[in-house]
Amino acid sequence: MGIPAYEGVHDFDPQRTYADLQSRDEARIIPAILSISWHEEWRQAQAVCMSFAHREEYWLRKNGITGLGHIARIHGTIDVGSLIELLGDLTRAGVPASELDDMFADVMVFVAQQGRRNI
């Protein structure tokens, strides 16, 4: 898959969105990941994004990580311990830590510096 074109987050249709996650088509999976990060309850969204953040496929991993940043920004909460584990897992797998920079920036701005308790 080449560089995907930017596309806004779709409305959330749970049945269609979760079906898209099960497809083998990155063009369907990526918008589904991002839609879930925006619209689903944060714990469920984090579980979905975390599973894709661990994938080997670059664009799926990248959008799983981006989704985690969206959760911090939109929902104002995230499980930071899981993010630290993700950093360790990806570092051991040879993924550059720089792939997580924007996500950690969102966590710092929208969760940690806001004094949110659910981190």
MIDODO-933527 format. One record per atom (N, C-alpha, C): residue in one letter; residue number from 1; chain; x, y, z negated. Coordinates in Angstrom, 1 decimal. Example, Ala and Ser with C-alpha at 12.3 -4.5 7.8 and 13.67 -1.06 7.14 Angstrom:
REM residues 2
[node A 1 A [13.2 -5.7 -7.8]]
[node A 1 A [12.3 -4.5 -7.8]]
[node A 1 A [13.2 -3.3 -7.8]]
[node S 2 A [12.8 -2.2 -7.1]]
[node S 2 A [13.7 -1.1 -7.1]]
[node S 2 A [12.9 0.0 -7.9]]
END
This chain:
REM residues 119
[node M 1 A [0.8 -1.2 0.0]]
[node M 1 A [0.0 0.0 0.0]]
[node M 1 A [0.9 1.2 0.0]]
[node G 2 A [0.6 2.2 0.9]]
[node G 2 A [1.3 3.4 0.9]]
[node G 2 A [0.9 4.3 -0.2]]
[node I 3 A [1.3 5.6 -0.2]]
[node I 3 A [0.9 6.5 -1.2]]
[node I 3 A [-0.6 6.8 -1.1]]
[node P 4 A [-1.3 6.5 -2.1]]
[node P 4 A [-2.8 6.7 -2.0]]
[node P 4 A [-3.1 8.2 -2.0]]
[node A 5 A [-4.1 8.6 -1.2]]
[node A 5 A [-4.5 10.0 -1.2]]
[node A 5 A [-5.3 10.3 -2.5]]
[node Y 6 A [-5.2 11.5 -2.9]]
[node Y 6 A [-5.9 12.0 -4.1]]
[node Y 6 A [-7.4 11.9 -3.9]]
[node E 7 A [-8.0 11.4 -4.9]]
[node E 7 A [-9.5 11.2 -4.8]]
[node E 7 A [-10.0 11.5 -6.2]]
[node G 8 A [-11.1 12.3 -6.3]]
[node G 8 A [-11.6 12.7 -7.6]]
[node G 8 A [-12.2 11.4 -8.3]]
[node V 9 A [-12.4 11.5 -9.6]]
[node V 9 A [-13.0 10.4 -10.3]]
[node V 9 A [-14.5 10.2 -10.0]]
[node H 10 A [-14.9 9.0 -9.6]]
[node H 10 A [-16.3 8.8 -9.3]]
[node H 10 A [-17.2 8.8 -10.5]]
[node D 11 A [-18.5 8.9 -10.2]]
[node D 11 A [-19.5 8.7 -11.3]]
[node D 11 A [-19.3 7.3 -11.8]]
[node F 12 A [-19.7 7.1 -13.0]]
[node F 12 A [-19.5 5.8 -13.6]]
[node F 12 A [-20.7 4.9 -13.5]]
[node D 13 A [-20.6 3.9 -12.6]]
[node D 13 A [-21.6 2.8 -12.5]]
[node D 13 A [-20.9 1.6 -13.0]]
[node P 14 A [-21.2 1.2 -14.3]]
[node P 14 A [-20.4 0.1 -14.9]]
[node P 14 A [-20.4 -1.2 -14.0]]
[node Q 15 A [-21.5 -1.6 -13.5]]
[node Q 15 A [-21.5 -2.8 -12.7]]
[node Q 15 A [-20.6 -2.8 -11.5]]
[node R 16 A [-20.7 -1.7 -10.7]]
[node R 16 A [-19.8 -1.5 -9.6]]
[node R 16 A [-18.3 -1.4 -10.0]]
[node T 17 A [-18.1 -0.5 -11.0]]
[node T 17 A [-16.8 -0.2 -11.4]]
[node T 17 A [-16.0 -1.5 -11.9]]
[node Y 18 A [-16.7 -2.3 -12.7]]
[node Y 18 A [-16.0 -3.5 -13.2]]
[node Y 18 A [-15.9 -4.5 -12.1]]
[node A 19 A [-16.8 -4.6 -11.2]]
[node A 19 A [-16.6 -5.4 -10.0]]
[node A 19 A [-15.4 -5.0 -9.2]]
[node D 20 A [-15.2 -3.7 -9.0]]
[node D 20 A [-14.1 -3.2 -8.3]]
[node D 20 A [-12.8 -3.6 -9.0]]
[node L 21 A [-12.8 -3.6 -10.3]]
[node L 21 A [-11.5 -4.1 -11.0]]
[node L 21 A [-11.2 -5.5 -10.7]]
[node Q 22 A [-12.1 -6.3 -10.4]]
[node Q 22 A [-11.9 -7.7 -10.1]]
[node Q 22 A [-11.5 -8.0 -8.6]]
[node S 23 A [-11.6 -7.0 -7.8]]
[node S 23 A [-11.3 -7.1 -6.4]]
[node S 23 A [-9.7 -7.2 -6.2]]
[node R 24 A [-9.3 -7.5 -5.0]]
[node R 24 A [-7.8 -7.6 -4.8]]
[node R 24 A [-7.4 -6.3 -4.0]]
[node D 25 A [-8.3 -5.4 -3.9]]
[node D 25 A [-8.1 -4.2 -3.0]]
[node D 25 A [-7.7 -3.0 -3.9]]
[node E 26 A [-6.5 -2.6 -3.8]]
[node E 26 A [-6.0 -1.5 -4.7]]
[node E 26 A [-6.8 -0.2 -4.4]]
[node A 27 A [-7.3 0.0 -3.2]]
[node A 27 A [-8.1 1.1 -2.9]]
[node A 27 A [-9.4 1.1 -3.7]]
[node R 28 A [-9.9 0.0 -4.2]]
[node R 28 A [-11.1 -0.1 -5.0]]
[node R 28 A [-10.7 -0.1 -6.5]]
[node I 29 A [-9.6 -0.8 -6.8]]
[node I 29 A [-9.2 -0.9 -8.2]]
[node I 29 A [-8.8 0.4 -8.8]]
[node I 30 A [-8.0 1.2 -8.1]]
[node I 30 A [-7.4 2.4 -8.7]]
[node I 30 A [-8.5 3.4 -9.1]]
[node P 31 A [-9.5 3.7 -8.2]]
[node P 31 A [-10.6 4.6 -8.7]]
[node P 31 A [-11.4 4.0 -9.9]]
[node A 32 A [-11.5 2.7 -9.9]]
[node A 32 A [-12.2 2.0 -11.0]]
[node A 32 A [-11.4 2.2 -12.3]]
[node I 33 A [-10.1 2.1 -12.3]]
[node I 33 A [-9.3 2.3 -13.5]]
[node I 33 A [-9.5 3.7 -14.0]]
[node L 34 A [-9.4 4.7 -13.1]]
[node L 34 A [-9.5 6.1 -13.5]]
[node L 34 A [-10.9 6.4 -14.0]]
[node S 35 A [-11.9 5.9 -13.3]]
[node S 35 A [-13.3 6.1 -13.7]]
[node S 35 A [-13.6 5.6 -15.2]]
[node I 36 A [-13.0 4.4 -15.4]]
[node I 36 A [-13.2 3.9 -16.8]]
[node I 36 A [-12.5 4.7 -17.8]]
[node S 37 A [-11.3 5.2 -17.5]]
[node S 37 A [-10.6 6.1 -18.4]]
[node S 37 A [-11.3 7.4 -18.8]]
[node W 38 A [-12.1 7.8 -17.8]]
[node W 38 A [-12.9 9.1 -18.1]]
[node W 38 A [-14.2 8.8 -18.8]]
[node H 39 A [-14.9 7.7 -18.4]]
[node H 39 A [-16.3 7.5 -18.8]]
[node H 39 A [-16.6 6.5 -19.9]]
[node E 40 A [-15.7 5.5 -20.0]]
[node E 40 A [-16.0 4.4 -20.9]]
[node E 40 A [-15.6 4.8 -22.3]]
[node E 41 A [-16.1 4.1 -23.3]]
[node E 41 A [-15.7 4.3 -24.7]]
[node E 41 A [-14.2 4.1 -24.8]]
[node W 42 A [-13.5 4.9 -25.6]]
[node W 42 A [-12.0 5.0 -25.5]]
[node W 42 A [-11.3 3.7 -25.8]]
[node R 43 A [-11.8 2.9 -26.7]]
[node R 43 A [-11.1 1.6 -27.0]]
[node R 43 A [-11.2 0.7 -25.8]]
[node Q 44 A [-12.4 0.6 -25.2]]
[node Q 44 A [-12.6 -0.3 -24.1]]
[node Q 44 A [-11.7 0.2 -22.9]]
[node A 45 A [-11.8 1.6 -22.7]]
[node A 45 A [-11.0 2.2 -21.6]]
[node A 45 A [-9.5 1.9 -21.9]]
[node Q 46 A [-9.0 2.0 -23.1]]
[node Q 46 A [-7.6 1.8 -23.4]]
[node Q 46 A [-7.3 0.3 -23.1]]
[node A 47 A [-8.1 -0.6 -23.4]]
[node A 47 A [-7.8 -2.0 -23.1]]
[node A 47 A [-7.7 -2.3 -21.6]]
[node V 48 A [-8.6 -1.7 -20.8]]
[node V 48 A [-8.5 -1.8 -19.4]]
[node V 48 A [-7.2 -1.2 -18.8]]
[node C 49 A [-7.0 0.1 -19.2]]
[node C 49 A [-5.8 0.8 -18.7]]
[node C 49 A [-4.5 0.1 -19.2]]
[node M 50 A [-4.5 -0.4 -20.4]]
[node M 50 A [-3.3 -1.1 -20.9]]
[node M 50 A [-3.0 -2.4 -20.0]]
[node S 51 A [-4.1 -3.1 -19.7]]
[node S 51 A [-3.8 -4.3 -18.9]]
[node S 51 A [-3.2 -3.9 -17.5]]
[node F 52 A [-3.7 -2.9 -16.9]]
[node F 52 A [-3.1 -2.5 -15.6]]
[node F 52 A [-1.7 -1.8 -15.8]]
[node A 53 A [-1.5 -1.2 -16.9]]
[node A 53 A [-0.2 -0.5 -17.1]]
[node A 53 A [0.9 -1.6 -17.2]]
[node H 54 A [0.6 -2.8 -17.5]]
[node H 54 A [1.5 -3.9 -17.6]]
[node H 54 A [1.7 -4.6 -16.2]]
[node R 55 A [1.0 -4.3 -15.2]]
[node R 55 A [1.1 -5.0 -13.9]]
[node R 55 A [2.4 -4.6 -13.2]]
[node E 56 A [2.8 -5.5 -12.4]]
[node E 56 A [4.0 -5.3 -11.6]]
[node E 56 A [3.8 -4.4 -10.4]]
[node E 57 A [2.6 -4.4 -9.9]]
[node E 57 A [2.3 -3.6 -8.7]]
[node E 57 A [2.4 -2.1 -9.1]]
[node Y 58 A [3.3 -1.4 -8.4]]
[node Y 58 A [3.6 0.0 -8.8]]
[node Y 58 A [2.3 0.8 -9.0]]
[node W 59 A [1.4 0.9 -7.9]]
[node W 59 A [0.3 1.8 -8.0]]
[node W 59 A [-0.7 1.4 -9.1]]
[node L 60 A [-0.9 0.1 -9.3]]
[node L 60 A [-1.8 -0.3 -10.4]]
[node L 60 A [-1.2 0.1 -11.7]]
[node R 61 A [0.1 -0.2 -11.9]]
[node R 61 A [0.8 0.2 -13.2]]
[node R 61 A [0.7 1.7 -13.4]]
[node K 62 A [1.0 2.5 -12.3]]
[node K 62 A [1.1 3.9 -12.4]]
[node K 62 A [-0.3 4.5 -12.8]]
[node N 63 A [-1.4 3.9 -12.2]]
[node N 63 A [-2.7 4.4 -12.5]]
[node N 63 A [-3.2 3.9 -13.9]]
[node G 64 A [-2.8 2.8 -14.3]]
[node G 64 A [-3.1 2.3 -15.7]]
[node G 64 A [-2.5 3.3 -16.7]]
[node I 65 A [-1.2 3.7 -16.4]]
[node I 65 A [-0.5 4.6 -17.3]]
[node I 65 A [-1.2 6.0 -17.3]]
[node T 66 A [-1.6 6.4 -16.1]]
[node T 66 A [-2.3 7.7 -15.9]]
[node T 66 A [-3.6 7.7 -16.7]]
[node G 67 A [-4.3 6.5 -16.6]]
[node G 67 A [-5.6 6.4 -17.3]]
[node G 67 A [-5.4 6.5 -18.8]]
[node L 68 A [-4.3 6.0 -19.3]]
[node L 68 A [-4.0 6.2 -20.8]]
[node L 68 A [-3.9 7.7 -21.1]]
[node G 69 A [-3.2 8.4 -20.3]]
[node G 69 A [-3.1 9.9 -20.5]]
[node G 69 A [-4.4 10.5 -20.4]]
[node H 70 A [-5.3 10.1 -19.5]]
[node H 70 A [-6.6 10.7 -19.4]]
[node H 70 A [-7.4 10.4 -20.7]]
[node I 71 A [-7.3 9.2 -21.3]]
[node I 71 A [-8.0 8.9 -22.5]]
[node I 71 A [-7.6 9.8 -23.6]]
[node A 72 A [-6.3 10.1 -23.7]]
[node A 72 A [-5.8 11.0 -24.8]]
[node A 72 A [-6.4 12.4 -24.5]]
[node R 73 A [-6.4 12.8 -23.3]]
[node R 73 A [-6.8 14.2 -22.9]]
[node R 73 A [-8.3 14.3 -23.0]]
[node I 74 A [-9.1 13.4 -22.5]]
[node I 74 A [-10.5 13.5 -22.5]]
[node I 74 A [-11.2 13.1 -23.8]]
[node H 75 A [-10.7 12.0 -24.4]]
[node H 75 A [-11.4 11.5 -25.6]]
[node H 75 A [-10.7 12.0 -26.8]]
[node G 76 A [-9.5 12.6 -26.7]]
[node G 76 A [-8.9 13.1 -27.9]]
[node G 76 A [-8.4 12.1 -28.9]]
[node T 77 A [-8.2 10.9 -28.5]]
[node T 77 A [-7.8 9.8 -29.4]]
[node T 77 A [-7.2 8.7 -28.6]]
[node I 78 A [-6.3 8.0 -29.2]]
[node I 78 A [-5.7 6.8 -28.6]]
[node I 78 A [-4.9 6.0 -29.6]]
[node D 79 A [-4.6 4.8 -29.4]]
[node D 79 A [-3.8 4.0 -30.3]]
[node D 79 A [-2.4 4.1 -30.0]]
[node V 80 A [-1.7 5.0 -30.7]]
[node V 80 A [-0.3 5.3 -30.4]]
[node V 80 A [0.6 4.1 -30.5]]
[node G 81 A [0.3 3.2 -31.5]]
[node G 81 A [1.1 2.0 -31.7]]
[node G 81 A [1.1 1.2 -30.5]]
[node S 82 A [0.0 1.1 -29.8]]
[node S 82 A [-0.1 0.3 -28.6]]
[node S 82 A [0.8 0.9 -27.5]]
[node L 83 A [0.8 2.3 -27.5]]
[node L 83 A [1.6 3.0 -26.4]]
[node L 83 A [3.1 2.7 -26.7]]
[node I 84 A [3.5 2.7 -27.9]]
[node I 84 A [4.9 2.4 -28.3]]
[node I 84 A [5.3 1.0 -27.8]]
[node E 85 A [4.4 0.0 -28.1]]
[node E 85 A [4.6 -1.3 -27.6]]
[node E 85 A [4.7 -1.4 -26.1]]
[node L 86 A [3.8 -0.6 -25.4]]
[node L 86 A [3.9 -0.6 -23.9]]
[node L 86 A [5.2 -0.1 -23.5]]
[node L 87 A [5.7 1.0 -24.1]]
[node L 87 A [7.0 1.6 -23.7]]
[node L 87 A [8.1 0.5 -23.8]]
[node G 88 A [8.1 -0.3 -24.9]]
[node G 88 A [9.1 -1.3 -25.1]]
[node G 88 A [8.9 -2.4 -24.1]]
[node D 89 A [7.7 -2.8 -23.8]]
[node D 89 A [7.4 -3.9 -22.8]]
[node D 89 A [7.9 -3.5 -21.5]]
[node L 90 A [7.6 -2.3 -21.1]]
[node L 90 A [8.0 -1.8 -19.7]]
[node L 90 A [9.5 -1.5 -19.6]]
[node T 91 A [10.1 -1.1 -20.7]]
[node T 91 A [11.5 -0.8 -20.7]]
[node T 91 A [12.3 -2.2 -20.5]]
[node R 92 A [11.8 -3.2 -21.3]]
[node R 92 A [12.4 -4.5 -21.1]]
[node R 92 A [12.2 -5.1 -19.7]]
[node A 93 A [11.1 -4.7 -19.1]]
[node A 93 A [10.8 -5.2 -17.7]]
[node A 93 A [11.6 -4.4 -16.6]]
[node G 94 A [12.3 -3.4 -17.1]]
[node G 94 A [13.1 -2.6 -16.1]]
[node G 94 A [12.4 -1.4 -15.5]]
[node V 95 A [11.2 -1.1 -16.1]]
[node V 95 A [10.4 0.1 -15.6]]
[node V 95 A [11.0 1.3 -16.2]]
[node P 96 A [11.3 2.3 -15.4]]
[node P 96 A [11.9 3.6 -15.9]]
[node P 96 A [11.0 4.2 -16.9]]
[node A 97 A [11.5 4.7 -18.1]]
[node A 97 A [10.7 5.3 -19.1]]
[node A 97 A [10.0 6.6 -18.5]]
[node S 98 A [10.6 7.2 -17.5]]
[node S 98 A [10.1 8.4 -16.9]]
[node S 98 A [8.7 8.2 -16.3]]
[node E 99 A [8.3 6.9 -16.0]]
[node E 99 A [7.0 6.6 -15.5]]
[node E 99 A [5.9 6.9 -16.6]]
[node L 100 A [6.3 7.0 -17.9]]
[node L 100 A [5.4 7.3 -18.9]]
[node L 100 A [5.4 8.7 -19.5]]
[node D 101 A [6.3 9.6 -18.9]]
[node D 101 A [6.4 10.9 -19.4]]
[node D 101 A [5.1 11.7 -19.4]]
[node D 102 A [4.3 11.7 -18.3]]
[node D 102 A [3.1 12.5 -18.3]]
[node D 102 A [2.1 12.0 -19.3]]
[node M 103 A [2.0 10.7 -19.5]]
[node M 103 A [1.1 10.1 -20.5]]
[node M 103 A [1.5 10.5 -21.9]]
[node F 104 A [2.8 10.4 -22.2]]
[node F 104 A [3.2 10.8 -23.6]]
[node F 104 A [3.0 12.3 -23.8]]
[node A 105 A [3.1 13.1 -22.7]]
[node A 105 A [2.9 14.6 -22.8]]
[node A 105 A [1.4 14.8 -23.2]]
[node D 106 A [0.5 14.1 -22.5]]
[node D 106 A [-0.9 14.2 -22.8]]
[node D 106 A [-1.2 13.8 -24.3]]
[node V 107 A [-0.6 12.7 -24.7]]
[node V 107 A [-0.8 12.3 -26.1]]
[node V 107 A [-0.3 13.4 -27.1]]
[node M 108 A [0.8 13.9 -26.8]]
[node M 108 A [1.4 15.0 -27.7]]
[node M 108 A [0.5 16.2 -27.7]]
[node V 109 A [0.0 16.7 -26.6]]
[node V 109 A [-0.8 17.9 -26.5]]
[node V 109 A [-2.2 17.7 -27.0]]
[node F 110 A [-2.8 16.6 -26.6]]
[node F 110 A [-4.3 16.5 -26.9]]
[node F 110 A [-4.6 15.6 -28.0]]
[node V 111 A [-3.6 14.9 -28.6]]
[node V 111 A [-3.9 14.0 -29.8]]
[node V 111 A [-3.0 14.5 -30.9]]
[node A 112 A [-1.7 14.3 -30.8]]
[node A 112 A [-0.8 14.5 -32.0]]
[node A 112 A [-0.8 15.9 -32.4]]
[node Q 113 A [-0.7 16.9 -31.5]]
[node Q 113 A [-0.6 18.3 -32.0]]
[node Q 113 A [-2.0 18.9 -32.4]]
[node Q 114 A [-3.0 18.2 -32.0]]
[node Q 114 A [-4.4 18.6 -32.5]]
[node Q 114 A [-4.7 18.1 -33.9]]
[node G 115 A [-3.8 17.3 -34.4]]
[node G 115 A [-4.0 16.8 -35.8]]
[node G 115 A [-5.2 15.7 -35.8]]
[node R 116 A [-5.4 15.0 -34.7]]
[node R 116 A [-6.4 14.0 -34.6]]
[node R 116 A [-6.1 12.9 -35.5]]
[node R 117 A [-7.0 12.3 -36.2]]
[node R 117 A [-6.8 11.2 -37.1]]
[node R 117 A [-6.8 9.9 -36.5]]
[node N 118 A [-7.4 9.7 -35.3]]
[node N 118 A [-7.6 8.4 -34.7]]
[node N 118 A [-6.4 8.1 -33.8]]
[node I 119 A [-5.2 8.1 -34.3]]
[node I 119 A [-4.1 7.7 -33.4]]
[node I 119 A [-3.3 6.6 -34.0]]
END
